[in-house]
Amino acid sequence: MSPARRARGRGHEDDSHDEPDERWAVSYADMVTVLMCLFIVLFAVSNVDKTKFELLANSLATGFGQESTEGGADTAEGLIVPPELQDDDGVVDLSARAEAELESLEELRDRMSSALAAQGLQGTVEFVIDDRGLQVGLVGAETFFADNSTALSAKANAVLNTIGDVLVTVDNQVSVEGHADHRVSAAPFPTNWELSGGRATQVARFLVEHEGVGGPRVKATAFSDTRPLAQGDTPQALASNRRVDIVVESDEEEQVRALIPALAAAAKG
């Protein structure tokens, strides 16, 4: 073969490799997909909700084959639903959980109401069931405290003693919340924060020290005059805003508790 033909042959062979090698695109696409998944996860957990975070973590782990789960898939949310939120057929049934929790809170309310009535103390508290749990409102500050004072009255001791006998039979967290009307506080309280906080603290101490409610279960919070129930300066409005609320907190998941107010309203109707 002549040198010229050999040269043309080599040139023809070299031309066959002139096409670009695009295998790098596969690795690049994989990297972009992983980054997209990372940013989706970061966005999803930017506002951390414990329950949703756990569901998301289980879902991702299952999707990557790292963890098996007995839960069912919620196709609307793309999450794994825990077995305890499903009925016998594996269908998510939050309403049933909410109804059961409402019944539990109503039973607790009725026990407190009956105990107070037996002591002739009916009408001294107001009950409200909402998405937080059972709220027991101590009606009218003068019934429980002297004016501009955090000292518990004799009637307050009797009411709290009765309520405390019921609270020690459950394990729920208890939030004691003090409120004040909008009028300027007087000495020795610099502001309504100290006055409302002092009253909440006295109620919390009574429940823990006299009734045996576990200290880790109880917290005292002051709201000053920031959450009034009524507007105006009438004696009734002022009295309703001078209050201490004892909230027996529900220990259900957020999505279950969110259904309770509507169920409670329907039960009243």
MIDOSE-1310 file (N, C-alpha, C; in nm, 2 decimals, decimal comma, always signed):
residues 269
mspa	+0,09/-0,12/+0,00/+0,00/+0,00/+0,00/+0,09/+0,12/+0,00; +0,05/+0,22/-0,08/+0,13/+0,34/-0,09/+0,12/+0,42/+0,03; +0,22/+0,51/+0,06/+0,22/+0,60/+0,17/+0,10/+0,69/+0,17; +0,06/+0,73/+0,05/-0,06/+0,82/+0,04/-0,18/+0,76/+0,09
rrar	-0,20/+0,63/+0,05/-0,32/+0,56/+0,09/-0,32/+0,53/+0,24; -0,20/+0,49/+0,29/-0,20/+0,47/+0,44/-0,23/+0,60/+0,51; -0,18/+0,71/+0,46/-0,21/+0,84/+0,53/-0,36/+0,87/+0,52; -0,43/+0,84/+0,40/-0,57/+0,86/+0,40/-0,64/+0,77/+0,49
grgh	-0,59/+0,64/+0,51/-0,66/+0,55/+0,60/-0,65/+0,59/+0,74; -0,54/+0,64/+0,78/-0,52/+0,69/+0,92/-0,61/+0,81/+0,94; -0,62/+0,90/+0,84/-0,71/+1,01/+0,85/-0,85/+0,97/+0,87; -0,89/+0,87/+0,79/-1,03/+0,82/+0,80/-1,06/+0,76/+0,94
edds	-0,97/+0,69/+1,00/-0,99/+0,63/+1,13/-0,99/+0,74/+1,23; -0,92/+0,85/+1,23/-0,92/+0,96/+1,32/-1,05/+1,03/+1,32; -1,11/+1,04/+1,19/-1,24/+1,11/+1,18/-1,35/+1,04/+1,25; -1,34/+0,91/+1,27/-1,44/+0,84/+1,34/-1,46/+0,87/+1,48
hdep	-1,35/+0,93/+1,54/-1,35/+0,97/+1,69/-1,37/+1,12/+1,71; -1,42/+1,19/+1,61/-1,44/+1,33/+1,62/-1,57/+1,36/+1,70; -1,66/+1,27/+1,71/-1,79/+1,29/+1,79/-1,76/+1,32/+1,93; -1,83/+1,42/+2,00/-1,80/+1,45/+2,14/-1,85/+1,34/+2,23
derw	-1,77/+1,32/+2,34/-1,81/+1,22/+2,44/-1,90/+1,28/+2,54; -2,03/+1,24/+2,55/-2,13/+1,30/+2,63/-2,16/+1,22/+2,75; -2,08/+1,13/+2,79/-2,10/+1,05/+2,91/-2,11/+1,13/+3,04; -2,04/+1,24/+3,04/-2,04/+1,33/+3,15/-2,18/+1,38/+3,19
avsy	-2,27/+1,39/+3,09/-2,40/+1,44/+3,11/-2,48/+1,36/+3,21; -2,46/+1,23/+3,21/-2,53/+1,14/+3,30/-2,49/+1,17/+3,45; -2,36/+1,18/+3,47/-2,32/+1,22/+3,61/-2,37/+1,35/+3,65; -2,37/+1,45/+3,55/-2,42/+1,58/+3,58/-2,56/+1,58/+3,62
admv	-2,64/+1,51/+3,54/-2,79/+1,50/+3,57/-2,81/+1,44/+3,71; -2,73/+1,33/+3,74/-2,75/+1,27/+3,88/-2,72/+1,37/+3,99; -2,61/+1,45/+3,97/-2,58/+1,55/+4,07/-2,69/+1,66/+4,08; -2,74/+1,70/+3,97/-2,85/+1,80/+3,98/-2,97/+1,75/+4,05
tvlm	-3,01/+1,62/+4,02/-3,12/+1,56/+4,09/-3,10/+1,55/+4,24; -2,98/+1,51/+4,28/-2,95/+1,51/+4,43/-2,96/+1,65/+4,49; -2,91/+1,75/+4,42/-2,92/+1,88/+4,48/-3,06/+1,93/+4,49; -3,14/+1,90/+4,39/-3,28/+1,94/+4,39/-3,35/+1,87/+4,51
clfi	-3,32/+1,74/+4,53/-3,38/+1,67/+4,65/-3,34/+1,74/+4,78; -3,21/+1,78/+4,79/-3,16/+1,84/+4,91/-3,23/+1,97/+4,94; -3,25/+2,05/+4,84/-3,32/+2,18/+4,86/-3,46/+2,16/+4,89; -3,53/+2,06/+4,84/-3,67/+2,03/+4,87/-3,67/+2,00/+5,02
vlfa	-3,58/+1,91/+5,07/-3,58/+1,87/+5,21/-3,55/+1,99/+5,30; -3,46/+2,08/+5,26/-3,43/+2,19/+5,34/-3,55/+2,29/+5,35; -3,62/+2,30/+5,24/-3,74/+2,39/+5,24/-3,85/+2,33/+5,33; -3,86/+2,20/+5,32/-3,97/+2,13/+5,39/-3,95/+2,14/+5,54
vsnv	-3,82/+2,14/+5,59/-3,80/+2,15/+5,73/-3,76/+2,29/+5,78; -3,78/+2,39/+5,70/-3,74/+2,52/+5,74/-3,83/+2,57/+5,85; -3,96/+2,53/+5,84/-4,06/+2,55/+5,95/-4,08/+2,42/+6,02; -4,01/+2,39/+6,12/-4,01/+2,25/+6,17/-4,14/+2,22/+6,25
dktk	-4,21/+2,12/+6,20/-4,33/+2,06/+6,28/-4,28/+1,92/+6,31; -4,28/+1,89/+6,44/-4,22/+1,76/+6,48/-4,29/+1,64/+6,41; -4,42/+1,64/+6,41/-4,49/+1,53/+6,35/-4,46/+1,52/+6,20; -4,47/+1,64/+6,13/-4,45/+1,63/+5,98/-4,30/+1,60/+5,95
fell	-4,21/+1,64/+6,04/-4,07/+1,61/+6,02/-4,05/+1,46/+6,03; -4,11/+1,40/+6,13/-4,09/+1,26/+6,14/-4,15/+1,18/+6,03; -4,27/+1,23/+5,98/-4,33/+1,16/+5,86/-4,24/+1,17/+5,74; -4,19/+1,29/+5,72/-4,10/+1,32/+5,61/-3,97/+1,23/+5,61
ansl	-3,91/+1,22/+5,73/-3,79/+1,14/+5,75/-3,82/+1,00/+5,72; -3,93/+0,94/+5,77/-3,97/+0,81/+5,74/-3,99/+0,78/+5,60; -4,06/+0,88/+5,53/-4,09/+0,87/+5,39/-3,96/+0,86/+5,31; -3,87/+0,95/+5,34/-3,74/+0,95/+5,26/-3,66/+0,83/+5,28
atgf	-3,65/+0,79/+5,41/-3,58/+0,67/+5,44/-3,63/+0,54/+5,37; -3,77/+0,53/+5,37/-3,83/+0,42/+5,30/-3,80/+0,43/+5,15; -3,81/+0,55/+5,09/-3,79/+0,57/+4,95/-3,65/+0,53/+4,91; -3,55/+0,55/+4,99/-3,41/+0,52/+4,96/-3,38/+0,37/+5,00
gqes	-3,48/+0,30/+5,05/-3,46/+0,16/+5,09/-3,38/+0,14/+5,22; -3,37/+0,24/+5,30/-3,29/+0,23/+5,42/-3,37/+0,19/+5,54; -3,50/+0,19/+5,53/-3,59/+0,16/+5,65/-3,72/+0,11/+5,60; -3,77/+0,00/+5,66/-3,90/-0,04/+5,63/-4,00/+0,02/+5,72
tegg	-4,12/+0,03/+5,68/-4,23/+0,09/+5,77/-4,35/+0,01/+5,76; -4,43/+0,01/+5,87/-4,56/-0,05/+5,87/-4,67/+0,04/+5,83; -4,63/+0,17/+5,81/-4,73/+0,27/+5,78/-4,78/+0,26/+5,64; -4,89/+0,33/+5,61/-4,94/+0,34/+5,47/-4,90/+0,47/+5,41
adta	-4,90/+0,47/+5,28/-4,86/+0,60/+5,21/-4,98/+0,69/+5,20; -4,96/+0,81/+5,23/-5,06/+0,92/+5,21/-5,03/+0,98/+5,07; -5,10/+0,95/+4,97/-5,07/+0,99/+4,84/-5,09/+1,14/+4,82; -5,17/+1,20/+4,91/-5,19/+1,35/+4,89/-5,07/+1,42/+4,94
egli	-5,00/+1,37/+5,04/-4,89/+1,44/+5,10/-4,76/+1,38/+5,06; -4,76/+1,25/+5,01/-4,64/+1,18/+4,98/-4,56/+1,14/+5,10; -4,63/+1,12/+5,21/-4,57/+1,08/+5,34/-4,61/+0,95/+5,38; -4,53/+0,89/+5,48/-4,57/+0,77/+5,54/-4,65/+0,80/+5,66
vppe	-4,77/+0,74/+5,67/-4,86/+0,77/+5,78/-4,84/+0,66/+5,89; -4,82/+0,69/+6,01/-4,79/+0,59/+6,12/-4,92/+0,51/+6,14; -4,90/+0,38/+6,18/-5,01/+0,29/+6,20/-5,11/+0,34/+6,30; -5,07/+0,42/+6,40/-5,17/+0,46/+6,50/-5,27/+0,56/+6,45
lqdd	-5,24/+0,62/+6,33/-5,33/+0,71/+6,27/-5,42/+0,65/+6,16; -5,42/+0,51/+6,16/-5,50/+0,44/+6,06/-5,60/+0,35/+6,13; -5,71/+0,32/+6,06/-5,81/+0,23/+6,12/-5,77/+0,09/+6,08; -5,86/-0,01/+6,11/-5,83/-0,15/+6,08/-5,80/-0,18/+5,94
dgvv	-5,86/-0,10/+5,85/-5,83/-0,12/+5,70/-5,72/-0,05/+5,65; -5,64/+0,02/+5,73/-5,52/+0,09/+5,69/-5,56/+0,23/+5,64; -5,68/+0,28/+5,66/-5,72/+0,41/+5,61/-5,70/+0,51/+5,72; -5,64/+0,62/+5,68/-5,61/+0,73/+5,78/-5,75/+0,78/+5,83
dlsa	-5,76/+0,79/+5,97/-5,89/+0,83/+6,03/-5,86/+0,92/+6,14; -5,83/+1,05/+6,11/-5,80/+1,15/+6,21/-5,93/+1,18/+6,29; -6,04/+1,18/+6,22/-6,16/+1,22/+6,29/-6,19/+1,13/+6,41; -6,17/+1,00/+6,39/-6,20/+0,91/+6,50/-6,11/+0,94/+6,62
raea	-5,98/+0,97/+6,59/-5,89/+1,01/+6,70/-5,94/+1,14/+6,77; -5,98/+1,24/+6,69/-6,03/+1,36/+6,74/-6,15/+1,34/+6,83; -6,24/+1,26/+6,78/-6,37/+1,23/+6,86/-6,33/+1,16/+6,99; -6,24/+1,07/+6,99/-6,20/+1,00/+7,11/-6,13/+1,10/+7,21
eles	-6,05/+1,19/+7,15/-5,99/+1,29/+7,24/-6,09/+1,39/+7,30; -6,19/+1,43/+7,22/-6,30/+1,51/+7,27/-6,38/+1,44/+7,38; -6,41/+1,32/+7,36/-6,48/+1,24/+7,47/-6,40/+1,24/+7,59; -6,26/+1,22/+7,58/-6,18/+1,22/+7,70/-6,18/+1,35/+7,77
leel	-6,17/+1,46/+7,69/-6,17/+1,60/+7,75/-6,31/+1,63/+7,82; -6,42/+1,58/+7,75/-6,55/+1,61/+7,81/-6,57/+1,53/+7,94; -6,51/+1,41/+7,94/-6,52/+1,33/+8,06/-6,45/+1,39/+8,18; -6,33/+1,45/+8,15/-6,25/+1,52/+8,25/-6,33/+1,65/+8,29
rdrm	-6,39/+1,72/+8,20/-6,47/+1,84/+8,24/-6,59/+1,80/+8,33; -6,66/+1,69/+8,29/-6,77/+1,65/+8,37/-6,73/+1,61/+8,51; -6,62/+1,54/+8,52/-6,57/+1,50/+8,66/-6,54/+1,62/+8,74; -6,48/+1,73/+8,68/-6,45/+1,85/+8,76/-6,58/+1,92/+8,80
ssal	-6,67/+1,93/+8,70/-6,80/+1,99/+8,72/-6,88/+1,93/+8,83; -6,88/+1,79/+8,83/-6,96/+1,72/+8,94/-6,89/+1,74/+9,07; -6,76/+1,74/+9,08/-6,69/+1,75/+9,20/-6,71/+1,89/+9,26; -6,71/+1,99/+9,17/-6,74/+2,13/+9,22/-6,88/+2,14/+9,27
aaqg	-6,98/+2,09/+9,20/-7,12/+2,09/+9,24/-7,14/+2,03/+9,37; -7,07/+1,92/+9,40/-7,08/+1,85/+9,53/-7,03/+1,93/+9,64; -6,94/+2,03/+9,61/-6,89/+2,12/+9,72/-6,97/+2,25/+9,72; -7,07/+2,26/+9,64/-7,15/+2,39/+9,63/-7,07/+2,50/+9,56
lqgt	-6,98/+2,46/+9,47/-6,89/+2,56/+9,40/-6,92/+2,57/+9,25; -7,04/+2,52/+9,21/-7,07/+2,53/+9,07/-7,09/+2,68/+9,03; -7,05/+2,71/+8,91/-7,05/+2,85/+8,87/-6,93/+2,93/+8,90; -6,83/+2,87/+8,97/-6,71/+2,94/+9,00/-6,61/+2,93/+8,89
vefv	-6,63/+2,84/+8,79/-6,53/+2,82/+8,68/-6,61/+2,81/+8,55; -6,54/+2,84/+8,44/-6,60/+2,82/+8,31/-6,51/+2,72/+8,23; -6,58/+2,63/+8,16/-6,50/+2,53/+8,08/-6,51/+2,56/+7,93; -6,40/+2,55/+7,86/-6,39/+2,56/+7,72/-6,30/+2,45/+7,67
iddr	-6,35/+2,38/+7,57/-6,27/+2,27/+7,50/-6,23/+2,32/+7,36; -6,11/+2,33/+7,33/-6,06/+2,38/+7,20/-5,94/+2,29/+7,16; -5,87/+2,35/+7,06/-5,76/+2,27/+7,00/-5,64/+2,26/+7,10; -5,64/+2,33/+7,21/-5,53/+2,31/+7,31/-5,57/+2,20/+7,41
glqv	-5,69/+2,19/+7,43/-5,74/+2,09/+7,54/-5,85/+2,14/+7,61; -5,86/+2,12/+7,75/-5,96/+2,17/+7,83/-5,92/+2,29/+7,91; -5,98/+2,40/+7,89/-5,95/+2,53/+7,96/-6,05/+2,55/+8,07; -6,00/+2,56/+8,19/-6,08/+2,58/+8,31/-6,05/+2,73/+8,35
glvg	-6,15/+2,81/+8,33/-6,13/+2,96/+8,36/-6,19/+2,99/+8,50; -6,10/+3,05/+8,58/-6,14/+3,09/+8,72/-6,22/+3,23/+8,70; -6,35/+3,23/+8,72/-6,43/+3,34/+8,68/-6,42/+3,45/+8,78; -6,38/+3,57/+8,74/-6,38/+3,69/+8,82/-6,27/+3,69/+8,92
aetf	-6,18/+3,78/+8,91/-6,06/+3,78/+9,00/-6,10/+3,79/+9,14; -6,20/+3,87/+9,18/-6,24/+3,89/+9,32/-6,28/+3,76/+9,39; -6,33/+3,66/+9,31/-6,36/+3,53/+9,37/-6,24/+3,46/+9,42; -6,13/+3,48/+9,36/-6,01/+3,41/+9,39/-5,90/+3,49/+9,45
fadn	-5,90/+3,62/+9,42/-5,79/+3,71/+9,47/-5,85/+3,84/+9,53; -5,79/+3,90/+9,63/-5,83/+4,03/+9,67/-5,78/+4,13/+9,56; -5,84/+4,25/+9,56/-5,80/+4,35/+9,46/-5,65/+4,38/+9,47; -5,59/+4,38/+9,35/-5,45/+4,41/+9,34/-5,36/+4,32/+9,43
stal	-5,40/+4,19/+9,44/-5,33/+4,10/+9,53/-5,31/+3,96/+9,45; -5,21/+3,89/+9,49/-5,18/+3,76/+9,44/-5,22/+3,65/+9,54; -5,26/+3,69/+9,66/-5,30/+3,59/+9,76/-5,43/+3,52/+9,73; -5,43/+3,39/+9,74/-5,55/+3,31/+9,71/-5,65/+3,33/+9,82
saka	-5,78/+3,35/+9,78/-5,89/+3,36/+9,88/-5,92/+3,22/+9,93; -6,01/+3,21/+10,04/-6,05/+3,08/+10,09/-6,13/+3,01/+9,98; -6,21/+3,08/+9,91/-6,29/+3,01/+9,80/-6,20/+2,96/+9,69; -6,09/+3,03/+9,66/-6,00/+2,99/+9,56/-5,93/+2,86/+9,61
navl	-5,90/+2,85/+9,74/-5,84/+2,73/+9,79/-5,93/+2,61/+9,77; -6,06/+2,63/+9,80/-6,16/+2,52/+9,79/-6,18/+2,48/+9,64; -6,18/+2,58/+9,55/-6,20/+2,54/+9,41/-6,08/+2,47/+9,36; -5,96/+2,52/+9,39/-5,84/+2,45/+9,34/-5,82/+2,32/+9,40
ntig	-5,86/+2,30/+9,53/-5,85/+2,17/+9,59/-5,94/+2,07/+9,52; -6,05/+2,11/+9,48/-6,14/+2,02/+9,41/-6,09/+1,99/+9,27; -6,05/+2,09/+9,20/-5,99/+2,07/+9,07/-5,87/+1,98/+9,07; -5,78/+2,01/+9,17/-5,66/+1,94/+9,18/-5,68/+1,79/+9,21
dvlv	-5,79/+1,75/+9,28/-5,82/+1,61/+9,30/-5,84/+1,53/+9,17; -5,89/+1,61/+9,07/-5,91/+1,54/+8,94/-5,79/+1,55/+8,86; -5,71/+1,66/+8,86/-5,59/+1,67/+8,78/-5,49/+1,56/+8,82; -5,48/+1,52/+8,94/-5,38/+1,42/+8,98/-5,41/+1,28/+8,92
tvdn	-5,52/+1,27/+8,86/-5,56/+1,14/+8,81/-5,53/+1,12/+8,66; -5,48/+1,23/+8,60/-5,44/+1,23/+8,46/-5,30/+1,27/+8,44; -5,24/+1,25/+8,32/-5,10/+1,28/+8,30/-5,07/+1,40/+8,21; -5,18/+1,47/+8,17/-5,16/+1,58/+8,08/-5,08/+1,69/+8,14
qvsv	-5,01/+1,77/+8,05/-4,94/+1,89/+8,09/-5,05/+2,00/+8,13; -5,01/+2,08/+8,22/-5,11/+2,18/+8,27/-5,04/+2,32/+8,26; -5,11/+2,41/+8,19/-5,06/+2,55/+8,17/-5,15/+2,64/+8,25; -5,09/+2,71/+8,35/-5,16/+2,81/+8,43/-5,13/+2,95/+8,38
egha	-5,24/+3,02/+8,33/-5,22/+3,14/+8,26/-5,29/+3,26/+8,33; -5,21/+3,36/+8,37/-5,26/+3,47/+8,44/-5,29/+3,59/+8,34; -5,41/+3,66/+8,36/-5,45/+3,77/+8,28/-5,49/+3,89/+8,37; -5,49/+4,01/+8,32/-5,53/+4,13/+8,39/-5,61/+4,21/+8,30
dhrv	-5,69/+4,30/+8,36/-5,77/+4,40/+8,28/-5,67/+4,51/+8,24; -5,72/+4,61/+8,16/-5,63/+4,71/+8,10/-5,59/+4,82/+8,19; -5,65/+4,83/+8,31/-5,62/+4,94/+8,40/-5,48/+4,93/+8,45; -5,42/+5,04/+8,48/-5,28/+5,05/+8,52/-5,27/+4,98/+8,66
saap	-5,17/+4,90/+8,68/-5,15/+4,83/+8,81/-5,11/+4,93/+8,92; -5,12/+4,89/+9,04/-5,08/+4,97/+9,15/-4,97/+4,90/+9,23; -4,90/+4,97/+9,32/-4,80/+4,91/+9,40/-4,86/+4,79/+9,48; -4,78/+4,69/+9,50/-4,64/+4,67/+9,48/-4,61/+4,61/+9,34
fptn	-4,70/+4,62/+9,24/-4,68/+4,56/+9,11/-4,65/+4,67/+9,01; -4,53/+4,67/+8,95/-4,49/+4,78/+8,86/-4,58/+4,78/+8,74; -4,62/+4,66/+8,69/-4,70/+4,65/+8,57/-4,80/+4,53/+8,59; -4,89/+4,52/+8,49/-4,98/+4,41/+8,50/-4,92/+4,27/+8,47
wels	-4,79/+4,28/+8,41/-4,72/+4,16/+8,39/-4,69/+4,09/+8,52; -4,64/+4,17/+8,62/-4,61/+4,11/+8,75/-4,74/+4,06/+8,82; -4,84/+4,14/+8,81/-4,97/+4,10/+8,88/-5,03/+3,97/+8,82; -5,04/+3,97/+8,69/-5,09/+3,85/+8,63/-5,00/+3,73/+8,64
ggra	-4,87/+3,75/+8,64/-4,78/+3,64/+8,66/-4,78/+3,59/+8,80; -4,79/+3,68/+8,90/-4,79/+3,64/+9,04/-4,92/+3,56/+9,07; -5,03/+3,59/+9,01/-5,15/+3,51/+9,03/-5,14/+3,37/+8,97; -5,09/+3,37/+8,85/-5,07/+3,24/+8,78/-4,97/+3,15/+8,87
tqva	-4,87/+3,21/+8,92/-4,77/+3,14/+9,00/-4,83/+3,08/+9,12; -4,91/+3,16/+9,19/-4,98/+3,11/+9,31/-5,07/+2,99/+9,28; -5,14/+3,00/+9,17/-5,23/+2,88/+9,14/-5,14/+2,76/+9,11; -5,04/+2,78/+9,03/-4,95/+2,67/+9,00/-4,89/+2,61/+9,12
rflv	-4,84/+2,69/+9,21/-4,78/+2,64/+9,34/-4,88/+2,56/+9,42; -5,01/+2,61/+9,43/-5,11/+2,54/+9,50/-5,13/+2,40/+9,44; -5,14/+2,39/+9,31/-5,16/+2,26/+9,25/-5,05/+2,16/+9,27; -4,93/+2,22/+9,27/-4,81/+2,13/+9,29/-4,79/+2,10/+9,44
eheg	-4,79/+2,20/+9,53/-4,75/+2,18/+9,67/-4,86/+2,13/+9,75; -4,99/+2,16/+9,72/-5,10/+2,11/+9,80/-5,18/+2,00/+9,74; -5,18/+1,99/+9,61/-5,26/+1,88/+9,55/-5,17/+1,77/+9,49; -5,04/+1,79/+9,49/-4,96/+1,68/+9,44/-4,95/+1,66/+9,29
vggp	-4,99/+1,76/+9,22/-4,97/+1,76/+9,07/-4,82/+1,77/+9,04; -4,77/+1,68/+8,96/-4,63/+1,68/+8,93/-4,57/+1,81/+8,88; -4,47/+1,86/+8,94/-4,41/+1,98/+8,90/-4,37/+1,99/+8,76; -4,31/+1,88/+8,70/-4,27/+1,89/+8,56/-4,39/+1,90/+8,47
rvka	-4,51/+1,88/+8,52/-4,63/+1,89/+8,43/-4,68/+2,03/+8,43; -4,64/+2,11/+8,52/-4,71/+2,24/+8,54/-4,62/+2,36/+8,50; -4,67/+2,46/+8,43/-4,60/+2,58/+8,40/-4,69/+2,70/+8,42; -4,64/+2,81/+8,46/-4,71/+2,94/+8,49/-4,67/+3,04/+8,39
tafs	-4,77/+3,11/+8,33/-4,74/+3,21/+8,22/-4,82/+3,33/+8,25; -4,76/+3,45/+8,22/-4,83/+3,58/+8,24/-4,86/+3,64/+8,10; -4,98/+3,69/+8,09/-5,03/+3,75/+7,96/-5,06/+3,90/+7,98; -5,05/+3,95/+8,11/-5,08/+4,09/+8,14/-5,23/+4,12/+8,09
dtrp	-5,24/+4,23/+8,01/-5,38/+4,26/+7,96/-5,38/+4,24/+7,81; -5,29/+4,16/+7,75/-5,28/+4,14/+7,61/-5,38/+4,05/+7,54; -5,46/+3,98/+7,62/-5,56/+3,88/+7,57/-5,69/+3,90/+7,63; -5,76/+4,02/+7,62/-5,89/+4,04/+7,68/-5,99/+3,95/+7,62
laqg	-6,09/+3,91/+7,71/-6,21/+3,84/+7,66/-6,32/+3,93/+7,62; -6,32/+4,05/+7,68/-6,43/+4,15/+7,66/-6,37/+4,29/+7,65; -6,43/+4,37/+7,57/-6,39/+4,51/+7,55/-6,47/+4,60/+7,64; -6,42/+4,72/+7,68/-6,49/+4,82/+7,75/-6,45/+4,82/+7,90
dtpq	-6,52/+4,92/+7,97/-6,48/+4,94/+8,11/-6,60/+4,90/+8,20; -6,69/+4,83/+8,16/-6,80/+4,79/+8,25/-6,74/+4,69/+8,35; -6,81/+4,68/+8,47/-6,76/+4,59/+8,57/-6,75/+4,45/+8,52; -6,85/+4,41/+8,43/-6,85/+4,27/+8,38/-6,73/+4,25/+8,29
alas	-6,70/+4,35/+8,20/-6,59/+4,33/+8,11/-6,46/+4,32/+8,19; -6,44/+4,41/+8,29/-6,32/+4,41/+8,36/-6,30/+4,28/+8,44; -6,41/+4,23/+8,50/-6,40/+4,11/+8,58/-6,36/+3,99/+8,49; -6,42/+3,99/+8,37/-6,39/+3,87/+8,28/-6,25/+3,88/+8,23
nrrv	-6,19/+3,99/+8,23/-6,05/+4,00/+8,18/-5,95/+3,98/+8,29; -5,99/+3,99/+8,42/-5,91/+3,96/+8,53/-5,93/+3,82/+8,57; -5,85/+3,73/+8,51/-5,88/+3,59/+8,53/-5,75/+3,51/+8,53; -5,76/+3,38/+8,57/-5,66/+3,28/+8,56/-5,72/+3,16/+8,50
divv	-5,65/+3,11/+8,39/-5,70/+3,00/+8,32/-5,61/+2,88/+8,35; -5,67/+2,77/+8,37/-5,59/+2,64/+8,39/-5,62/+2,56/+8,26; -5,52/+2,54/+8,18/-5,54/+2,46/+8,06/-5,48/+2,32/+8,07; -5,57/+2,23/+8,06/-5,52/+2,09/+8,06/-5,49/+2,05/+7,92
esde	-5,37/+2,05/+7,88/-5,33/+2,04/+7,74/-5,35/+1,90/+7,68; -5,41/+1,89/+7,56/-5,42/+1,76/+7,49/-5,28/+1,72/+7,45; -5,26/+1,59/+7,46/-5,13/+1,53/+7,41/-5,14/+1,46/+7,28; -5,25/+1,49/+7,20/-5,27/+1,44/+7,07/-5,18/+1,52/+6,97
eeqv	-5,16/+1,46/+6,85/-5,09/+1,53/+6,74/-5,17/+1,65/+6,69; -5,09/+1,75/+6,63/-5,15/+1,87/+6,59/-5,27/+1,85/+6,50; -5,25/+1,76/+6,40/-5,36/+1,75/+6,30/-5,48/+1,69/+6,36; -5,47/+1,62/+6,47/-5,59/+1,56/+6,54/-5,65/+1,67/+6,62
rali	-5,57/+1,75/+6,70/-5,63/+1,86/+6,78/-5,70/+1,96/+6,70; -5,65/+1,98/+6,58/-5,71/+2,09/+6,49/-5,86/+2,06/+6,46; -5,90/+1,93/+6,47/-6,04/+1,89/+6,44/-6,13/+1,91/+6,56; -6,08/+1,92/+6,68/-6,16/+1,92/+6,80/-6,25/+2,04/+6,81
pala	-6,21/+2,16/+6,78/-6,31/+2,27/+6,80/-6,44/+2,25/+6,72; -6,43/+2,21/+6,60/-6,55/+2,18/+6,52/-6,64/+2,07/+6,57; -6,57/+1,97/+6,62/-6,65/+1,86/+6,68/-6,72/+1,91/+6,81; -6,65/+1,99/+6,89/-6,71/+2,04/+7,02/-6,82/+2,13/+6,99
aaak	-6,81/+2,21/+6,88/-6,92/+2,30/+6,84/-7,04/+2,22/+6,79; -7,02/+2,12/+6,72/-7,13/+2,03/+6,67/-7,20/+1,96/+6,78; -7,12/+1,92/+6,88/-7,18/+1,86/+7,00/-7,27/+1,95/+7,08; -7,23/+2,08/+7,09/-7,31/+2,18/+7,15/-7,44/+2,20/+7,08
g	-7,43/+2,20/+6,94/-7,55/+2,23/+6,86/-7,65/+2,12/+6,86
